[in-house]
Amino acid sequence: DQGRNVEDCRTKLAELILAIATPPVIRKPSKPSRGAKQRRLNEKHVQADRKQNRRRPGLGD
């Protein structure tokens, strides 16, 4: 009946309001590991060497 529907709606609305009222958990940014830093730097060196090899040889080469 209508009274029960109204009560159900109020209950659902109260649950929604409570769910929204709690703040979301803020993610704490993590730092990259030592190995990840080393891999990134190694890849940068490899890429730099590749690009260096693409250039024209200089006068002394």
PDB file of N, CA, C and O in Angstrom:
ATOM      1  N   ASP A   1       0.829  -1.193   0.000  1.00  0.00           N
ATOM      2  CA  ASP A   1       0.000   0.000   0.000  1.00  0.00           C
ATOM      3  C   ASP A   1       0.868   1.249   0.000  1.00  0.00           C
ATOM      4  O   ASP A   1       2.095   1.154   0.047  1.00  0.00           O
ATOM      5  N   GLN A   2       0.244   2.415  -0.052  1.00  0.00           N
ATOM      6  CA  GLN A   2       0.981   3.671  -0.229  1.00  0.00           C
ATOM      7  C   GLN A   2       1.866   3.993   0.975  1.00  0.00           C
ATOM      8  O   GLN A   2       2.979   4.492   0.808  1.00  0.00           O
ATOM      9  N   GLY A   3       1.393   3.719   2.156  1.00  0.00           N
ATOM     10  CA  GLY A   3       2.172   4.021   3.357  1.00  0.00           C
ATOM     11  C   GLY A   3       3.486   3.256   3.390  1.00  0.00           C
ATOM     12  O   GLY A   3       4.529   3.794   3.762  1.00  0.00           O
ATOM     13  N   ARG A   4       3.416   1.991   2.994  1.00  0.00           N
ATOM     14  CA  ARG A   4       4.635   1.180   2.978  1.00  0.00           C
ATOM     15  C   ARG A   4       5.604   1.672   1.901  1.00  0.00           C
ATOM     16  O   ARG A   4       6.817   1.683   2.112  1.00  0.00           O
ATOM     17  N   ASN A   5       5.063   2.084   0.736  1.00  0.00           N
ATOM     18  CA  ASN A   5       5.912   2.618  -0.330  1.00  0.00           C
ATOM     19  C   ASN A   5       6.628   3.890   0.119  1.00  0.00           C
ATOM     20  O   ASN A   5       7.811   4.083  -0.163  1.00  0.00           O
ATOM     21  N   VAL A   6       5.897   4.751   0.817  1.00  0.00           N
ATOM     22  CA  VAL A   6       6.491   5.998   1.303  1.00  0.00           C
ATOM     23  C   VAL A   6       7.603   5.679   2.295  1.00  0.00           C
ATOM     24  O   VAL A   6       8.667   6.297   2.256  1.00  0.00           O
ATOM     25  N   GLU A   7       7.365   4.727   3.174  1.00  0.00           N
ATOM     26  CA  GLU A   7       8.369   4.337   4.164  1.00  0.00           C
ATOM     27  C   GLU A   7       9.598   3.739   3.478  1.00  0.00           C
ATOM     28  O   GLU A   7      10.730   4.032   3.861  1.00  0.00           O
ATOM     29  N   ASP A   8       9.373   2.903   2.468  1.00  0.00           N
ATOM     30  CA  ASP A   8      10.498   2.322   1.720  1.00  0.00           C
ATOM     31  C   ASP A   8      11.321   3.414   1.044  1.00  0.00           C
ATOM     32  O   ASP A   8      12.551   3.372   1.064  1.00  0.00           O
ATOM     33  N   CYS A   9      10.646   4.385   0.450  1.00  0.00           N
ATOM     34  CA  CYS A   9      11.352   5.481  -0.215  1.00  0.00           C
ATOM     35  C   CYS A   9      12.162   6.291   0.784  1.00  0.00           C
ATOM     36  O   CYS A   9      13.295   6.679   0.500  1.00  0.00           O
ATOM     37  N   ARG A  10      11.592   6.545   1.940  1.00  0.00           N
ATOM     38  CA  ARG A  10      12.319   7.300   2.961  1.00  0.00           C
ATOM     39  C   ARG A  10      13.551   6.528   3.434  1.00  0.00           C
ATOM     40  O   ARG A  10      14.616   7.107   3.649  1.00  0.00           O
ATOM     41  N   THR A  11      13.389   5.231   3.591  1.00  0.00           N
ATOM     42  CA  THR A  11      14.519   4.408   4.025  1.00  0.00           C
ATOM     43  C   THR A  11      15.627   4.426   2.977  1.00  0.00           C
ATOM     44  O   THR A  11      16.800   4.593   3.309  1.00  0.00           O
ATOM     45  N   LYS A  12      15.248   4.253   1.708  1.00  0.00           N
ATOM     46  CA  LYS A  12      16.239   4.266   0.632  1.00  0.00           C
ATOM     47  C   LYS A  12      16.919   5.625   0.530  1.00  0.00           C
ATOM     48  O   LYS A  12      18.129   5.704   0.319  1.00  0.00           O
ATOM     49  N   LEU A  13      16.143   6.692   0.681  1.00  0.00           N
ATOM     50  CA  LEU A  13      16.706   8.037   0.621  1.00  0.00           C
ATOM     51  C   LEU A  13      17.691   8.261   1.766  1.00  0.00           C
ATOM     52  O   LEU A  13      18.752   8.853   1.569  1.00  0.00           O
ATOM     53  N   ALA A  14      17.341   7.789   2.953  1.00  0.00           N
ATOM     54  CA  ALA A  14      18.242   7.935   4.097  1.00  0.00           C
ATOM     55  C   ALA A  14      19.542   7.167   3.854  1.00  0.00           C
ATOM     56  O   ALA A  14      20.620   7.654   4.195  1.00  0.00           O
ATOM     57  N   GLU A  15      19.447   5.970   3.268  1.00  0.00           N
ATOM     58  CA  GLU A  15      20.650   5.187   2.967  1.00  0.00           C
ATOM     59  C   GLU A  15      21.518   5.901   1.939  1.00  0.00           C
ATOM     60  O   GLU A  15      22.742   5.924   2.068  1.00  0.00           O
ATOM     61  N   LEU A  16      20.888   6.486   0.913  1.00  0.00           N
ATOM     62  CA  LEU A  16      21.644   7.214  -0.105  1.00  0.00           C
ATOM     63  C   LEU A  16      22.351   8.427   0.494  1.00  0.00           C
ATOM     64  O   LEU A  16      23.508   8.701   0.174  1.00  0.00           O
ATOM     65  N   ILE A  17      21.656   9.141   1.352  1.00  0.00           N
ATOM     66  CA  ILE A  17      22.246  10.330   1.977  1.00  0.00           C
ATOM     67  C   ILE A  17      23.438   9.926   2.847  1.00  0.00           C
ATOM     68  O   ILE A  17      24.464  10.606   2.843  1.00  0.00           O
ATOM     69  N   LEU A  18      23.310   8.835   3.585  1.00  0.00           N
ATOM     70  CA  LEU A  18      24.420   8.372   4.419  1.00  0.00           C
ATOM     71  C   LEU A  18      25.597   7.918   3.561  1.00  0.00           C
ATOM     72  O   LEU A  18      26.753   8.140   3.921  1.00  0.00           O
ATOM     73  N   ALA A  19      25.306   7.286   2.433  1.00  0.00           N
ATOM     74  CA  ALA A  19      26.383   6.824   1.554  1.00  0.00           C
ATOM     75  C   ALA A  19      27.135   8.005   0.956  1.00  0.00           C
ATOM     76  O   ALA A  19      28.354   7.949   0.795  1.00  0.00           O
ATOM     77  N   ILE A  20      26.420   9.065   0.628  1.00  0.00           N
ATOM     78  CA  ILE A  20      27.050  10.245   0.043  1.00  0.00           C
ATOM     79  C   ILE A  20      27.782  11.056   1.114  1.00  0.00           C
ATOM     80  O   ILE A  20      28.788  11.703   0.820  1.00  0.00           O
ATOM     81  N   ALA A  21      27.293  11.025   2.335  1.00  0.00           N
ATOM     82  CA  ALA A  21      27.864  11.849   3.399  1.00  0.00           C
ATOM     83  C   ALA A  21      29.270  11.401   3.785  1.00  0.00           C
ATOM     84  O   ALA A  21      30.073  12.219   4.235  1.00  0.00           O
ATOM     85  N   THR A  22      29.582  10.113   3.616  1.00  0.00           N
ATOM     86  CA  THR A  22      30.924   9.657   3.979  1.00  0.00           C
ATOM     87  C   THR A  22      31.901  10.089   2.895  1.00  0.00           C
ATOM     88  O   THR A  22      31.668   9.810   1.718  1.00  0.00           O
ATOM     89  N   PRO A  23      32.986  10.759   3.260  1.00  0.00           N
ATOM     90  CA  PRO A  23      33.938  11.233   2.245  1.00  0.00           C
ATOM     91  C   PRO A  23      34.689  10.058   1.625  1.00  0.00           C
ATOM     92  O   PRO A  23      34.946   9.062   2.301  1.00  0.00           O
ATOM     93  N   PRO A  24      35.041  10.165   0.353  1.00  0.00           N
ATOM     94  CA  PRO A  24      35.787   9.076  -0.281  1.00  0.00           C
ATOM     95  C   PRO A  24      37.208   9.000   0.281  1.00  0.00           C
ATOM     96  O   PRO A  24      37.774  10.000   0.722  1.00  0.00           O
ATOM     97  N   VAL A  25      37.759   7.810   0.255  1.00  0.00           N
ATOM     98  CA  VAL A  25      39.113   7.614   0.756  1.00  0.00           C
ATOM     99  C   VAL A  25      40.089   8.243  -0.231  1.00  0.00           C
ATOM    100  O   VAL A  25      40.062   7.937  -1.423  1.00  0.00           O
ATOM    101  N   ILE A  26      40.944   9.116   0.268  1.00  0.00           N
ATOM    102  CA  ILE A  26      41.901   9.811  -0.588  1.00  0.00           C
ATOM    103  C   ILE A  26      43.114   8.910  -0.780  1.00  0.00           C
ATOM    104  O   ILE A  26      43.687   8.410   0.188  1.00  0.00           O
ATOM    105  N   ARG A  27      43.495   8.709  -2.023  1.00  0.00           N
ATOM    106  CA  ARG A  27      44.618   7.835  -2.342  1.00  0.00           C
ATOM    107  C   ARG A  27      45.926   8.541  -2.021  1.00  0.00           C
ATOM    108  O   ARG A  27      46.148   9.681  -2.428  1.00  0.00           O
ATOM    109  N   LYS A  28      46.783   7.851  -1.289  1.00  0.00           N
ATOM    110  CA  LYS A  28      48.093   8.403  -0.968  1.00  0.00           C
ATOM    111  C   LYS A  28      49.045   7.993  -2.092  1.00  0.00           C
ATOM    112  O   LYS A  28      49.266   6.802  -2.308  1.00  0.00           O
ATOM    113  N   PRO A  29      49.608   8.962  -2.805  1.00  0.00           N
ATOM    114  CA  PRO A  29      50.484   8.591  -3.921  1.00  0.00           C
ATOM    115  C   PRO A  29      51.743   7.890  -3.422  1.00  0.00           C
ATOM    116  O   PRO A  29      52.358   8.303  -2.439  1.00  0.00           O
ATOM    117  N   SER A  30      52.105   6.830  -4.116  1.00  0.00           N
ATOM    118  CA  SER A  30      53.299   6.084  -3.730  1.00  0.00           C
ATOM    119  C   SER A  30      54.471   6.491  -4.607  1.00  0.00           C
ATOM    120  O   SER A  30      54.288   7.016  -5.706  1.00  0.00           O
ATOM    121  N   LYS A  31      55.667   6.246  -4.113  1.00  0.00           N
ATOM    122  CA  LYS A  31      56.867   6.594  -4.870  1.00  0.00           C
ATOM    123  C   LYS A  31      57.299   5.380  -5.686  1.00  0.00           C
ATOM    124  O   LYS A  31      57.096   4.244  -5.258  1.00  0.00           O
ATOM    125  N   PRO A  32      57.892   5.607  -6.858  1.00  0.00           N
ATOM    126  CA  PRO A  32      58.379   4.471  -7.634  1.00  0.00           C
ATOM    127  C   PRO A  32      59.541   3.778  -6.909  1.00  0.00           C
ATOM    128  O   PRO A  32      60.325   4.417  -6.209  1.00  0.00           O
ATOM    129  N   SER A  33      59.628   2.477  -7.092  1.00  0.00           N
ATOM    130  CA  SER A  33      60.685   1.721  -6.425  1.00  0.00           C
ATOM    131  C   SER A  33      62.039   2.024  -7.059  1.00  0.00           C
ATOM    132  O   SER A  33      62.118   2.609  -8.139  1.00  0.00           O
ATOM    133  N   ARG A  34      63.091   1.619  -6.377  1.00  0.00           N
ATOM    134  CA  ARG A  34      64.440   1.851  -6.878  1.00  0.00           C
ATOM    135  C   ARG A  34      64.644   1.128  -8.208  1.00  0.00           C
ATOM    136  O   ARG A  34      65.265   1.666  -9.124  1.00  0.00           O
ATOM    137  N   GLY A  35      64.120  -0.091  -8.308  1.00  0.00           N
ATOM    138  CA  GLY A  35      64.243  -0.845  -9.553  1.00  0.00           C
ATOM    139  C   GLY A  35      63.504  -0.178 -10.699  1.00  0.00           C
ATOM    140  O   GLY A  35      63.989  -0.165 -11.831  1.00  0.00           O
ATOM    141  N   ALA A  36      62.330   0.377 -10.412  1.00  0.00           N
ATOM    142  CA  ALA A  36      61.563   1.052 -11.462  1.00  0.00           C
ATOM    143  C   ALA A  36      62.303   2.290 -11.953  1.00  0.00           C
ATOM    144  O   ALA A  36      62.316   2.575 -13.151  1.00  0.00           O
ATOM    145  N   LYS A  37      62.917   3.022 -11.035  1.00  0.00           N
ATOM    146  CA  LYS A  37      63.693   4.200 -11.434  1.00  0.00           C
ATOM    147  C   LYS A  37      64.869   3.787 -12.318  1.00  0.00           C
ATOM    148  O   LYS A  37      65.157   4.422 -13.332  1.00  0.00           O
ATOM    149  N   GLN A  38      65.545   2.704 -11.910  1.00  0.00           N
ATOM    150  CA  GLN A  38      66.705   2.239 -12.662  1.00  0.00           C
ATOM    151  C   GLN A  38      66.301   1.787 -14.065  1.00  0.00           C
ATOM    152  O   GLN A  38      66.989   2.096 -15.038  1.00  0.00           O
ATOM    153  N   ARG A  39      65.187   1.055 -14.174  1.00  0.00           N
ATOM    154  CA  ARG A  39      64.711   0.607 -15.493  1.00  0.00           C
ATOM    155  C   ARG A  39      64.359   1.797 -16.375  1.00  0.00           C
ATOM    156  O   ARG A  39      64.658   1.799 -17.569  1.00  0.00           O
ATOM    157  N   ARG A  40      63.729   2.802 -15.792  1.00  0.00           N
ATOM    158  CA  ARG A  40      63.357   3.983 -16.567  1.00  0.00           C
ATOM    159  C   ARG A  40      64.602   4.699 -17.084  1.00  0.00           C
ATOM    160  O   ARG A  40      64.652   5.101 -18.246  1.00  0.00           O
ATOM    161  N   LEU A  41      65.602   4.857 -16.226  1.00  0.00           N
ATOM    162  CA  LEU A  41      66.823   5.534 -16.650  1.00  0.00           C
ATOM    163  C   LEU A  41      67.577   4.718 -17.703  1.00  0.00           C
ATOM    164  O   LEU A  41      68.116   5.282 -18.655  1.00  0.00           O
ATOM    165  N   ASN A  42      67.616   3.396 -17.534  1.00  0.00           N
ATOM    166  CA  ASN A  42      68.270   2.552 -18.534  1.00  0.00           C
ATOM    167  C   ASN A  42      67.579   2.689 -19.885  1.00  0.00           C
ATOM    168  O   ASN A  42      68.244   2.777 -20.917  1.00  0.00           O
ATOM    169  N   GLU A  43      66.259   2.707 -19.882  1.00  0.00           N
ATOM    170  CA  GLU A  43      65.515   2.840 -21.136  1.00  0.00           C
ATOM    171  C   GLU A  43      65.774   4.207 -21.770  1.00  0.00           C
ATOM    172  O   GLU A  43      65.836   4.322 -22.994  1.00  0.00           O
ATOM    173  N   LYS A  44      65.923   5.239 -20.943  1.00  0.00           N
ATOM    174  CA  LYS A  44      66.237   6.564 -21.487  1.00  0.00           C
ATOM    175  C   LYS A  44      67.605   6.561 -22.161  1.00  0.00           C
ATOM    176  O   LYS A  44      67.785   7.170 -23.215  1.00  0.00           O
ATOM    177  N   HIS A  45      68.564   5.878 -21.552  1.00  0.00           N
ATOM    178  CA  HIS A  45      69.899   5.813 -22.151  1.00  0.00           C
ATOM    179  C   HIS A  45      69.869   5.042 -23.466  1.00  0.00           C
ATOM    180  O   HIS A  45      70.525   5.431 -24.432  1.00  0.00           O
ATOM    181  N   VAL A  46      69.115   3.957 -23.502  1.00  0.00           N
ATOM    182  CA  VAL A  46      69.009   3.165 -24.731  1.00  0.00           C
ATOM    183  C   VAL A  46      68.390   4.013 -25.832  1.00  0.00           C
ATOM    184  O   VAL A  46      68.869   4.010 -26.965  1.00  0.00           O
ATOM    185  N   GLN A  47      67.327   4.737 -25.502  1.00  0.00           N
ATOM    186  CA  GLN A  47      66.657   5.583 -26.495  1.00  0.00           C
ATOM    187  C   GLN A  47      67.585   6.702 -26.963  1.00  0.00           C
ATOM    188  O   GLN A  47      67.603   7.030 -28.149  1.00  0.00           O
ATOM    189  N   ALA A  48      68.347   7.283 -26.058  1.00  0.00           N
ATOM    190  CA  ALA A  48      69.276   8.353 -26.431  1.00  0.00           C
ATOM    191  C   ALA A  48      70.359   7.816 -27.362  1.00  0.00           C
ATOM    192  O   ALA A  48      70.741   8.485 -28.322  1.00  0.00           O
ATOM    193  N   ASP A  49      70.856   6.612 -27.084  1.00  0.00           N
ATOM    194  CA  ASP A  49      71.864   6.007 -27.960  1.00  0.00           C
ATOM    195  C   ASP A  49      71.291   5.744 -29.348  1.00  0.00           C
ATOM    196  O   ASP A  49      71.964   5.974 -30.353  1.00  0.00           O
ATOM    197  N   ARG A  50      70.054   5.263 -29.406  1.00  0.00           N
ATOM    198  CA  ARG A  50      69.399   5.026 -30.697  1.00  0.00           C
ATOM    199  C   ARG A  50      69.322   6.319 -31.501  1.00  0.00           C
ATOM    200  O   ARG A  50      69.644   6.345 -32.688  1.00  0.00           O
ATOM    201  N   LYS A  51      68.896   7.378 -30.846  1.00  0.00           N
ATOM    202  CA  LYS A  51      68.764   8.657 -31.550  1.00  0.00           C
ATOM    203  C   LYS A  51      70.132   9.190 -31.969  1.00  0.00           C
ATOM    204  O   LYS A  51      70.273   9.769 -33.046  1.00  0.00           O
ATOM    205  N   GLN A  52      71.126   8.996 -31.128  1.00  0.00           N
ATOM    206  CA  GLN A  52      72.468   9.461 -31.451  1.00  0.00           C
ATOM    207  C   GLN A  52      72.994   8.731 -32.692  1.00  0.00           C
ATOM    208  O   GLN A  52      73.673   9.334 -33.523  1.00  0.00           O
ATOM    209  N   ASN A  53      72.689   7.456 -32.816  1.00  0.00           N
ATOM    210  CA  ASN A  53      73.152   6.671 -33.964  1.00  0.00           C
ATOM    211  C   ASN A  53      72.432   7.047 -35.252  1.00  0.00           C
ATOM    212  O   ASN A  53      72.936   6.748 -36.335  1.00  0.00           O
ATOM    213  N   ARG A  54      71.284   7.684 -35.176  1.00  0.00           N
ATOM    214  CA  ARG A  54      70.544   8.080 -36.375  1.00  0.00           C
ATOM    215  C   ARG A  54      71.158   9.304 -37.042  1.00  0.00           C
ATOM    216  O   ARG A  54      70.932   9.536 -38.229  1.00  0.00           O
ATOM    217  N   ARG A  55      71.919  10.078 -36.310  1.00  0.00           N
ATOM    218  CA  ARG A  55      72.452  11.335 -36.838  1.00  0.00           C
ATOM    219  C   ARG A  55      73.548  11.075 -37.864  1.00  0.00           C
ATOM    220  O   ARG A  55      74.154  10.004 -37.903  1.00  0.00           O
ATOM    221  N   ARG A  56      73.780  12.081 -38.685  1.00  0.00           N
ATOM    222  CA  ARG A  56      74.867  11.986 -39.672  1.00  0.00           C
ATOM    223  C   ARG A  56      76.209  11.975 -38.963  1.00  0.00           C
ATOM    224  O   ARG A  56      76.373  12.617 -37.925  1.00  0.00           O
ATOM    225  N   PRO A  57      77.146  11.266 -39.505  1.00  0.00           N
ATOM    226  CA  PRO A  57      78.476  11.305 -38.897  1.00  0.00           C
ATOM    227  C   PRO A  57      79.083  12.695 -39.049  1.00  0.00           C
ATOM    228  O   PRO A  57      78.858  13.371 -40.052  1.00  0.00           O
ATOM    229  N   GLY A  58      79.836  13.109 -38.069  1.00  0.00           N
ATOM    230  CA  GLY A  58      80.466  14.422 -38.111  1.00  0.00           C
ATOM    231  C   GLY A  58      81.680  14.419 -39.025  1.00  0.00           C
ATOM    232  O   GLY A  58      81.957  13.420 -39.689  1.00  0.00           O
ATOM    233  N   LEU A  59      82.398  15.519 -39.064  1.00  0.00           N
ATOM    234  CA  LEU A  59      83.568  15.642 -39.932  1.00  0.00           C
ATOM    235  C   LEU A  59      84.675  14.676 -39.525  1.00  0.00           C
ATOM    236  O   LEU A  59      85.363  14.129 -40.386  1.00  0.00           O
ATOM    237  N   GLY A  60      84.852  14.462 -38.238  1.00  0.00           N
ATOM    238  CA  GLY A  60      85.919  13.600 -37.765  1.00  0.00           C
ATOM    239  C   GLY A  60      85.592  12.116 -37.861  1.00  0.00           C
ATOM    240  O   GLY A  60      86.493  11.290 -37.717  1.00  0.00           O
ATOM    241  N   ASP A  61      84.351  11.753 -38.096  1.00  0.00           N
ATOM    242  CA  ASP A  61      83.957  10.340 -38.094  1.00  0.00           C
ATOM    243  C   ASP A  61      84.164   9.691 -39.400  1.00  0.00           C
ATOM    244  O   ASP A  61      83.878   8.503 -39.551  1.00  0.00           O
TER     245      ASP A  61
END
